[in-house]
Amino acid sequence: MELVHDFTVPVPADEAWEVLTDVQRIVTCMPGASVTKVDGDAFEGGMKIKLGPIGMNFTGQGTFLEKDADAKTAVIQAKGRDAKGNGGAQATVTAALSGSNGTTSVHVVTDLNVSGKAGQFGGGVLKDVSNRMLTQFADNLAAQLTSDGQRTEPAPTPDAAARTAAPAAAAASGPEDSGLDLGALLFGSESTRRTAKTAGALIAGIAFGFLWGKTRVLERQLRNA
């Protein structure tokens, strides 16, 4: 199954590259995601997913297959699996980054294969969930970049700092281990909600392929530019 995603971040390409090559920073934009190991072209990570009171844990790994520093495109192969063996996903991801007029466009094409119970889900559900998940990621990334830009402005007066202190603290708060809320993404038909737990491997596969895969793509491009 092929999934195509595009989004734009409000900074020039060079600045977007710097952020997207910082694994520990970029992973904070994907709820529930974590990076456990990076070794050259190989990487490992995990993802926590929740569905109401139910928590699920996934592990995954991937490797860098191809790169073209001039064209700024690369290919990553990644896979993720439910810790209990209920299903898994493999993804081959082609990513490209381009800048224009002070913004950066990101284009990602994912060739996704699923196995186990995750295969019960049709293409329509998978595409809808992946779109919502990556929209959430892009929104978090844009908010982070905008916040960084605001911090480069002149320091506010003491009164202004006091007025803005409380909202800033609230924006940064939130449970560290809450995980990706699968129920919020899958709020469609009752049949979808009943079988939502099996979609976890699909979500994990997309996340590994998109998030860590593209991060390693951009890091390798930057090193070889």
PyMOL commands that set and color helices and strands:
alter all, ss='L'
color gray80, all
select helices_A, chain A and resi 13-20+23-29+117-120+123-151+158-172+182-185+190-194+196-224
alter helices_A, ss='H'
color red, helices_A
select strands_A, chain A and resi 2-9+33-39+42-51+54-68+73-82+87-100+103-116+180-181
alter strands_A, ss='S'
color yellow, strands_A
deselect
rebuild
show_as cartoon
